[in-house]
Amino acid sequence: MRRAILLGAIAAVAIAAALPGTVGSAQSAAGSAPAVSKAEYERWKTELSNWGRWGKDDQLGAVNLITPAKRREAAALVKEGFSVSLARDADTEKAIDNAQPYEHQMLAIGADRFGVAFHGIAHTHLDSLAHINYNGVFYNGYQPNADAVMKANGHARNSIINLKNGIFTRGILIDIPRLKGVPYLEPDTKITVQDIEAFEKMARVKVSPGDALFIRTGRWARRAAVGPWDLARGGVRPGPSGRVLPWLKARDVALMGSDVPPTAIPSDVEGETGPVHDFALVTLGIHLFDNCDLEALAEAAAARKRWDFLLTVAPLPIRGGTGSPVNPIATF
């Protein structure tokens, strides 16, 4: 018990130290120096970790925060029965931001097949906790042998099969272009804690434990206006700053998504290419929705002046899988 209290106190100090009071100065210095040092980032891996929080054998991570009470709260958000998809249509056209398009083939007049390598920057998908590792170690200390994973054609732990019963929780849209009065963010924009909390205040909504957080950058609106661009790890894309990580822990976010893989590139964490994305999966155990299409959701939310909704998601039950293509649904 004393050890648990001590660890909790350490985590609280770490969160407090990295929350809004320090973000402004870090952001202003982002052009000349990393906002988060390598030492600080490495320290967070211990101080903010969710490893062991739900037991040494846990494979759900922050999805554990979606309790029966949270599901009932989410169900009560349905007032109209109006639903909107958060998924991008399956894209079969190759482009600089779609190196591996969906494959769709008609086999007969009433039969077809499709295939996709869904990870990356193009297709709407949900990352499992078996997607990213630090030096071979995944969420909650799972350390498989790479050859064994390939031979077994999948992971023994942390795979997407753990979400077979689906996601049913409160979703919240944080619409940063709306906050800033622009149709979309430019690729070099880093989203700060202050940005997120300013939108919360403007929209009169607050992210709470067990919520699924969706951050809109306007990626698809920008693509429609100016065309595709390279937003892979060697390119540039808008997204959360590394300073958002302690905030995610403090708010107990269950899942996070965006219209991009949620991490700003170039990174503002020293020595890391995709720090928010990787840390969320490995250290916090937060499953991630990549490449959602949030344009219709943004319109629906603005029309209703409501930015929270019931989120439902049913990933494919792929045993050993590192994720799944998904069609998240928001219902108002």
Backbone torsions as a table, in degrees:
resi	resn	phi	psi	omega
1	MET	NA	-45.1	-179.3
2	ARG	-61.8	-38.6	179.5
3	ARG	-64.5	-40.8	179.3
4	ALA	-63.0	-41.6	179.2
5	ILE	-63.8	-41.9	-179.9
6	LEU	-63.4	-45.5	179.0
7	LEU	-62.2	-39.4	177.8
8	GLY	-62.7	-40.9	179.8
9	ALA	-65.4	-40.5	178.6
10	ILE	-62.6	-44.7	179.2
11	ALA	-61.8	-40.8	-179.6
12	ALA	-63.3	-41.0	178.5
13	VAL	-64.2	-42.4	-179.9
14	ALA	-62.4	-42.9	-179.9
15	ILE	-64.3	-47.2	-178.4
16	ALA	-61.5	-38.0	-177.1
17	ALA	-68.1	-27.5	-174.2
18	ALA	-106.0	1.5	-178.4
19	LEU	-83.6	-171.5	-159.5
20	PRO	-44.6	-28.6	-176.2
21	GLY	-58.8	-28.7	-177.2
22	THR	-102.6	-10.5	-171.4
23	VAL	-68.5	-41.2	-175.7
24	GLY	-58.7	-47.1	-178.9
25	SER	-66.3	-37.4	179.0
26	ALA	-65.1	-41.5	-178.2
27	GLN	-66.2	-39.2	-179.2
28	SER	-67.3	-24.5	-179.5
29	ALA	-95.0	2.3	-172.1
30	ALA	-60.1	-29.5	-177.7
31	GLY	-71.9	-23.9	-174.8
32	SER	-110.2	-20.3	-178.0
33	ALA	-154.8	153.0	178.0
34	PRO	-59.0	139.1	-180.0
35	ALA	-71.7	-28.0	179.8
36	VAL	-125.0	123.4	-179.8
37	SER	-74.8	159.1	178.0
38	LYS	-60.1	-40.1	-179.7
39	ALA	-63.6	-41.5	179.8
40	GLU	-66.0	-43.3	179.5
41	TYR	-61.5	-44.2	178.5
42	GLU	-64.0	-37.8	178.3
43	ARG	-64.5	-38.6	178.7
44	TRP	-60.6	-31.2	-178.8
45	LYS	-59.5	-27.3	175.7
46	THR	-93.7	-49.1	-172.5
47	GLU	-68.3	-31.1	-176.6
48	LEU	-104.6	1.5	-171.6
49	SER	-64.0	141.6	172.0
50	ASN	-98.8	7.4	178.3
51	TRP	-62.0	130.4	178.4
52	GLY	81.6	-9.5	-177.4
53	ARG	-60.2	-36.6	179.2
54	TRP	-113.0	24.9	178.5
55	GLY	104.4	155.3	-174.9
56	LYS	-69.8	-19.0	-178.9
57	ASP	-100.5	6.7	-176.0
58	ASP	-63.6	140.0	176.1
59	GLN	-126.0	-0.9	-178.0
60	LEU	-90.2	-25.9	-177.3
61	GLY	63.9	-139.9	-174.1
62	ALA	-68.0	-10.5	173.5
63	VAL	-61.1	-22.5	174.2
64	ASN	-56.9	-23.3	-179.4
65	LEU	-72.8	-12.5	176.9
66	ILE	-86.2	88.2	-176.9
67	THR	-85.6	167.8	173.2
68	PRO	-54.5	-38.9	178.4
69	ALA	-64.2	-37.8	178.7
70	LYS	-66.2	-38.6	178.7
71	ARG	-65.8	-39.9	177.7
72	ARG	-65.0	-39.9	176.5
73	GLU	-60.2	-42.7	-179.5
74	ALA	-65.9	-41.2	-179.9
75	ALA	-61.1	-35.2	-178.3
76	ALA	-69.7	-11.8	178.7
77	LEU	-75.8	-15.1	-178.3
78	VAL	-79.2	109.1	-179.1
79	LYS	-109.1	-36.5	-175.9
80	GLU	-105.3	-30.6	-171.2
81	GLY	82.9	18.8	178.9
82	PHE	-89.2	127.2	-177.5
83	SER	-117.5	151.1	177.7
84	VAL	-143.5	140.1	179.3
85	SER	-80.1	146.9	175.5
86	LEU	-108.1	15.0	-175.0
87	ALA	-104.6	146.0	170.4
88	ARG	-77.6	138.4	174.7
89	ASP	-58.0	143.8	178.4
90	ALA	-56.6	119.1	-172.3
91	ASP	-101.4	119.0	-178.9
92	THR	-100.3	4.3	-177.9
93	GLU	-99.6	126.5	179.0
94	LYS	-73.1	139.3	179.7
95	ALA	-155.7	174.6	-179.0
96	ILE	-62.1	-24.7	177.2
97	ASP	-107.8	18.6	177.4
98	ASN	-150.5	71.8	-175.7
99	ALA	-69.3	-27.7	-178.4
100	GLN	-126.7	82.5	-176.9
101	PRO	-65.6	161.7	169.3
102	TYR	-58.0	142.2	173.3
103	GLU	-104.0	125.0	-179.7
104	HIS	-132.2	122.6	-175.6
105	GLN	-133.3	128.9	173.6
106	MET	-79.2	128.8	178.8
107	LEU	-98.2	-28.8	177.0
108	ALA	-160.5	177.1	-176.7
109	ILE	-62.8	-24.8	179.5
110	GLY	-121.8	23.8	-178.9
111	ALA	-148.1	144.7	177.8
112	ASP	-151.9	174.2	175.9
113	ARG	-137.1	153.6	172.9
114	PHE	-140.9	155.9	178.4
115	GLY	-147.1	154.6	-178.8
116	VAL	-160.3	138.7	164.3
117	ALA	-93.4	96.5	-162.0
118	PHE	-82.7	-21.5	178.7
119	HIS	-67.5	155.3	-179.8
120	GLY	122.1	-152.0	-168.6
121	ILE	-110.7	8.4	-173.2
122	ALA	-109.5	-48.4	-165.9
123	HIS	-101.4	143.0	177.7
124	THR	-69.7	122.4	-178.6
125	HIS	-153.7	167.1	177.7
126	LEU	-115.0	121.5	177.2
127	ASP	-77.7	132.6	171.9
128	SER	-86.1	173.5	180.0
129	LEU	-78.6	4.8	173.2
130	ALA	-103.3	16.1	-176.5
131	HIS	-88.9	-43.5	-173.8
132	ILE	-124.3	144.3	177.4
133	ASN	-136.7	160.5	170.2
134	TYR	-108.5	112.1	178.6
135	ASN	52.7	41.3	176.5
136	GLY	86.6	-0.7	-177.6
137	VAL	-111.3	125.7	-179.7
138	PHE	-98.1	-178.9	179.3
139	TYR	-46.6	137.4	175.3
140	ASN	64.3	24.8	172.9
141	GLY	84.8	7.4	178.5
142	TYR	-66.6	121.1	-175.1
143	GLN	-131.7	83.1	-177.2
144	PRO	-81.1	161.4	170.7
145	ASN	-83.7	125.9	-174.4
146	ALA	-58.9	-41.7	179.7
147	ASP	-63.9	-37.8	179.7
148	ALA	-66.2	-38.4	178.2
149	VAL	-63.6	-43.7	-179.8
150	MET	-66.7	-40.8	-179.7
151	LYS	-65.7	-39.2	-179.9
152	ALA	-80.9	-7.0	-177.8
153	ASN	58.5	43.0	177.2
154	GLY	155.3	171.5	-177.9
155	HIS	-90.2	144.2	177.4
156	ALA	-78.7	-22.3	-178.2
157	ARG	-138.1	161.1	172.0
158	ASN	66.3	12.1	-175.6
159	SER	-80.9	172.6	-177.1
160	ILE	-67.3	-16.6	178.6
161	ILE	-59.8	-23.9	-179.8
162	ASN	-66.7	-17.2	178.7
163	LEU	-103.6	23.1	-178.8
164	LYS	-57.2	-32.1	-179.0
165	ASN	-79.9	-0.6	172.3
166	GLY	88.7	170.8	177.1
167	ILE	-113.3	129.8	-179.6
168	PHE	-144.5	98.9	-175.1
169	THR	-155.9	179.8	175.5
170	ARG	-78.4	128.2	173.6
171	GLY	-105.9	148.3	177.0
172	ILE	-132.2	131.6	174.8
173	LEU	-98.2	124.5	172.2
174	ILE	-105.6	105.3	-172.9
175	ASP	-98.5	91.3	-174.9
176	ILE	-69.2	-40.4	174.7
177	PRO	-58.2	-38.6	177.5
178	ARG	-63.2	-41.3	177.7
179	LEU	-58.4	-42.3	-174.8
180	LYS	-89.7	-3.3	178.3
181	GLY	71.4	33.5	179.5
182	VAL	-129.2	158.5	180.0
183	PRO	-72.6	-26.6	-180.0
184	TYR	-162.0	161.4	176.8
185	LEU	-86.2	146.6	172.5
186	GLU	-73.6	153.4	-172.2
187	PRO	-57.9	-26.5	-176.3
188	ASP	-90.5	14.6	-177.2
189	THR	-82.3	129.6	174.0
190	LYS	-104.9	127.1	-177.8
191	ILE	-88.7	126.1	-174.7
192	THR	-103.1	169.8	173.4
193	VAL	-59.8	-40.9	178.7
194	GLN	-59.9	-38.9	177.5
195	ASP	-60.3	-49.2	-177.6
196	ILE	-62.1	-45.4	-177.6
197	GLU	-72.2	-28.9	175.3
198	ALA	-66.9	-38.4	177.1
199	PHE	-68.7	-40.1	176.1
200	GLU	-54.3	-46.0	-178.8
201	LYS	-65.3	-43.5	-178.9
202	MET	-64.5	-40.8	-176.2
203	ALA	-89.5	-5.2	-178.2
204	ARG	55.8	50.8	179.1
205	VAL	-140.0	152.2	-179.4
206	LYS	-140.3	131.6	177.7
207	VAL	-69.4	129.1	-176.3
208	SER	-128.2	166.7	-177.7
209	PRO	-53.9	134.1	178.8
210	GLY	89.4	-2.3	-179.8
211	ASP	-76.9	154.4	168.0
212	ALA	-100.4	118.4	-175.2
213	LEU	-97.7	125.0	175.8
214	PHE	-117.3	125.0	-178.6
215	ILE	-109.8	116.1	179.2
216	ARG	-89.2	128.9	173.0
217	THR	-105.3	-14.7	-175.1
218	GLY	82.9	21.2	-177.1
219	ARG	-51.5	-46.6	-175.8
220	TRP	-74.7	-30.9	174.4
221	ALA	-65.2	-40.7	178.3
222	ARG	-66.9	-40.7	178.8
223	ARG	-60.6	-41.6	178.9
224	ALA	-65.2	-31.8	-176.6
225	ALA	-83.2	-42.3	-172.5
226	VAL	-122.6	-4.8	179.3
227	GLY	98.7	170.8	-178.1
228	PRO	-71.7	157.3	174.9
229	TRP	-146.1	167.9	-177.2
230	ASP	-82.1	109.8	177.8
231	LEU	-117.8	22.8	173.2
232	ALA	-73.3	-177.1	-174.1
233	ARG	-65.9	-17.0	174.2
234	GLY	-93.6	-1.2	-177.8
235	GLY	-106.1	-137.0	-178.9
236	VAL	-147.1	137.4	177.3
237	ARG	-155.5	150.8	175.5
238	PRO	-74.3	157.8	178.0
239	GLY	166.7	179.8	-178.0
240	PRO	-64.8	138.9	171.6
241	SER	-68.8	156.6	175.2
242	GLY	-58.1	-25.7	-179.7
243	ARG	-69.3	-8.3	177.8
244	VAL	-77.1	-19.8	-173.5
245	LEU	-57.8	-50.2	177.8
246	PRO	-61.2	-31.3	177.9
247	TRP	-65.6	-40.9	177.5
248	LEU	-59.8	-40.9	177.6
249	LYS	-67.4	-44.9	-177.5
250	ALA	-62.9	-36.1	-179.0
251	ARG	-86.3	-7.4	-178.8
252	ASP	55.6	51.4	176.1
253	VAL	-67.2	133.3	-177.8
254	ALA	-85.9	-42.0	177.7
255	LEU	-142.2	155.5	178.1
256	MET	-137.3	144.7	177.8
257	GLY	-148.1	168.5	178.5
258	SER	-160.3	177.2	174.4
259	ASP	-85.4	1.6	170.2
260	VAL	-130.3	167.0	165.4
261	PRO	-61.8	121.5	-163.9
262	PRO	-73.3	83.8	169.9
263	THR	-166.3	136.1	-179.8
264	ALA	-72.0	139.0	176.3
265	ILE	-134.6	128.3	3.3
266	PRO	-62.5	150.6	-177.6
267	SER	-71.1	151.6	171.7
268	ASP	-107.6	22.2	174.4
269	VAL	-116.1	123.9	-176.1
270	GLU	-55.7	123.8	174.3
271	GLY	79.8	4.9	-178.0
272	GLU	-119.4	140.0	179.6
273	THR	-93.5	-32.9	-179.0
274	GLY	-139.4	61.0	-167.3
275	PRO	-63.4	-42.6	-176.8
276	VAL	-68.1	-45.8	178.4
277	HIS	-57.1	-51.1	-173.9
278	ASP	-71.4	-43.6	-179.1
279	PHE	-64.5	-41.1	-179.8
280	ALA	-59.1	-44.2	-178.6
281	LEU	-71.5	-50.2	-170.6
282	VAL	-81.5	-46.7	-173.3
283	THR	-88.9	-43.5	-176.8
284	LEU	-92.0	-16.4	-178.4
285	GLY	67.9	33.0	179.7
286	ILE	-96.7	114.6	173.3
287	HIS	-64.4	145.0	-173.8
288	LEU	-121.6	135.6	169.9
289	PHE	-94.5	119.8	177.8
290	ASP	-105.2	144.2	169.6
291	ASN	61.8	37.0	173.5
292	CYS	-68.1	156.7	170.3
293	ASP	-103.2	105.9	-173.9
294	LEU	-101.6	9.6	-176.5
295	GLU	-67.5	-48.3	179.8
296	ALA	-65.8	-37.3	177.4
297	LEU	-63.3	-42.5	179.7
298	ALA	-61.2	-41.3	178.4
299	GLU	-65.7	-44.0	-179.2
300	ALA	-64.6	-40.9	-179.8
301	ALA	-66.3	-44.5	-179.1
302	ALA	-64.2	-39.3	-179.9
303	ALA	-63.4	-31.4	-177.5
304	ARG	-98.5	-8.3	-173.3
305	LYS	53.1	43.6	-178.7
306	ARG	-140.6	121.6	-177.1
307	TRP	-113.2	11.9	170.9
308	ASP	-119.2	154.1	-170.2
309	PHE	-163.2	168.0	171.0
310	LEU	-80.1	126.7	175.7
311	LEU	-106.1	129.4	173.7
312	THR	-127.2	135.8	-179.2
313	VAL	-144.7	137.5	177.2
314	ALA	-128.5	90.1	179.2
315	PRO	-64.3	155.9	174.5
316	LEU	-65.0	135.7	-178.1
317	PRO	-81.3	73.9	-176.7
318	ILE	-95.8	109.1	-179.0
319	ARG	-64.8	126.5	179.6
320	GLY	83.0	1.6	-172.4
321	GLY	-75.0	148.6	179.8
322	THR	-87.6	2.1	179.0
323	GLY	163.2	-166.7	-179.2
324	SER	-160.2	142.0	165.5
325	PRO	-61.0	143.3	-178.2
326	VAL	-142.8	160.7	172.7
327	ASN	-126.6	83.7	179.9
328	PRO	-65.4	142.1	-178.9
329	ILE	-121.0	129.1	173.3
330	ALA	-103.4	130.9	179.3
331	THR	-124.0	128.0	-179.2
332	PHE	-101.1	NA	NA
